[in-house]
Amino acid sequence: MKLGRQRQGELFIFSEATLWALFPIVTVFSYSSLSPLMSLAGSTIFSILFFALAVGLKKRWREFKNKEAMKDVLWIALIIGVGYYSLIFLGLNYTSPGNASIIAFTAEILFSFIFFHLWRKDYIPLNHLMGAMLMATAAGIVLYPNTTSLNHGDLLILLAAAVPPLGNFFQQRARKKISSESIMLGRSLISAVAIMALALIFGGPVKIIDLKTSILFLLINGFLLMGLSKILWIEGIHRISVTKATSLSTIAPILTILFSWFFLQQSPTGGQLLAIIPMILGVGFLATPAKEPTMSDTR
């Protein structure tokens, strides 16, 4: 049975969220021998190999001749590839994976709602709005105990969360012109140059032995987490609204907490467990088909 456009988008986003839940943990492991910016640079370079392979297999090289799409890709690279990821990688150097994931997704829902539905006046059905509020409530339950003592890492992650809505606007627009593989390859190529320059300026050259120690984590980050998961994300927001996609993907913090418990021996708190209840209810509301079929970014 063929899935509808909405269901396809939801499946893509849930798959992306599951992969992305591992991102903070894998990134922290790479810090054992590399600086945050050098880890980001290495991960981005490996993602280039993934996207180049995808573009080559699908024979989409001609899409790079689309000048209008390439303008969007340049903005995507600067906003998300450089701005967002630099803040995330730097923030993870000072805060825990679980905390980073919760703060990022909570704030991103708010900023996405403001950008797409208050500023751009995009339509959002009532059931999706209720789902978004429940998901934000779930993340807020976990975040609340830390609100009186935000550290530098938390603030960097919070600042990073304000970046994706604008980047997602350009990604949606570019996806109407070229494929997600071409978008991500262009984004990664531009980002890698800028990030490597920043890493060398602020961190200096890296030793081969340090690179070997973290190579496995860079490969996982590059191919799976900054590679495949981002294809899933772009294909997801090509089918459903960004606010709904962001809210659905808020299940990632819960998975991150579980993964942190397993891989880092960081036990979940009572608040984190309590947050699962509104999280499940929120997913239920968001997975309900929209009552209005004319949402601007599901066409």
C-alpha positions, -999 to +999 in steps of 0.1 A: +000+000+000+014+034-011+019+059+017+003+093+014+025+125+013+018+133+049+027+098+061+058+097+040+070+130+056+062+117+091+082+084+084+111+104+071+112+127+102+108+098+127+137+080+110+158+111+110+151+117+147+162+082+156+195+087+138+199+123+151+194+112+187+229+096+185+245+128+172+254+144+205+268+112+219+290+104+189+302+140+188+312+139+225+332+107+219+351+125+191+362+152+215+386+127+232+413+138+208+399+166+186+386+202+192+350+208+186+356+228+153+381+202+140+356+174+148+329+194+129+353+199+100+362+162+098+325+151+100+316+176+073+343+163+050+331+127+054+295+139+047+308+153+014+319+118+003+284+105+012+265+132-008+289+130-037+282+093-040+245+099-037+245+126-064+268+104-087+246+074-084+214+094-092+233+114-119+222+147-106+253+167-114+234+190-139+214+204-110+244+224-100+238+246-131+206+259-115+218+293-104+187+302-084+189+270-064+227+275-058+219+309-043+197+292-018+223+265-011+249+292-003+225+307+023+218+272+037+256+265+040+262+298+059+232+296+081+231+258+090+264+243+078+285+269+095+264+289+119+242+262+134+267+234+136+295+256+149+273+266+178+262+230+184+297+215+184+310+243+207+281+239+230+285+202+234+320+208+247+304+224+278+271+206+284+258+170+284+243+153+253+209+150+269+207+186+280+219+198+246+193+178+228+164+189+250+173+226+248+178+225+211+146+208+203+125+228+228+137+262+215+136+251+179+099+244+181+093+279+194+115+296+169+099+275+140+064+284+151+073+321+153+091+321+119+067+300+098+033+306+115+035+340+131+058+359+107+053+341+074+016+334+082+018+297+072-013+277+082-011+253+111-042+231+121-054+231+157-044+195+163-008+202+152-006+233+174-018+212+204+008+186+195+036+212+193+026+226+227+026+191+243+060+184+228+074+217+241+058+210+275+076+176+276+109+192+269+102+220+293+097+195+321+132+181+316+148+216+311+131+233+341+155+221+368+184+237+349+168+271+342+185+287+372+220+276+362+225+277+325+261+273+316+280+285+285+272+252+267+234+256+273+235+292+261+253+282+229+228+254+222+199+278+229+214+303+204+219+275+179+182+266+181+173+300+167+192+293+134+174+263+118+140+279+110+156+304+086+178+277+071+148+254+067+130+281+048+158+281+022+160+243+022+123+241+014+127+266-014+158+249-028+141+215-027+114+227-051+142+233-077+168+205-071+172+172-052+180+169-015+213+152-024+225+181-045+214+206-018+234+187+009+265+182-013+266+219-021+260+229+015+287+205+027+313+217+002+308+253+011+306+246+048+337+224+049+360+252+035+347+278+061+348+254+090+382+241+083+395+276+081+380+284+114+394+252+130+429+260+118+427+296+129+414+289+164+427+254+170+458+250+148+468+219+128+457+184+141+480+155+146+476+123+127+474+102+159+446+124+171+427+120+139+431+082+140+417+081+175+384+098+164+382+085+128+353+061+135+332+087+152+339+112+123+328+085+098+296+078+117+288+115+121+297+123+084+279+094+067+250+086+089+242+116+111+252+146+090+247+125+058+217+101+056+197+118+084+198+152+067+185+137+034+156+123+054+150+157+070+149+176+038+126+150+022+104+152+053+100+190+053+093+187+016+061+168+025+050+183+058+053+217+076+086+226+093+068+232+126+052+197+125+085+181+115+104+199+143+077+189+168+077+152+157+115+151+159+114+162+195+112+125+203+150+126+197+158+141+231+141+111+248+161+087+226+193+107+234+186+103+271+182+066+266+214+063+245+233+084+270+222+060+297+234+031+277+266+045+262+277+071+288+261+056+320+241+089+326+209+077+343+177+096+334+161+118+360+125+116+373+116+147+353+130+132+321+108+101+326+078+122+334+083+141+301+076+109+281+038+112+288+032+146+270+058+136+244+037+105+234+005+125+235+021+152+213+032+127+187-004+114+186-017+149+178+010+156+153+005+123+135-032+130+130-038+142+094-044+179+090-080+189+086-071+215+061-055+201+029-040+234+017-010+239+039+015+261+020+045+239+024+029+205+018+021+212-019 
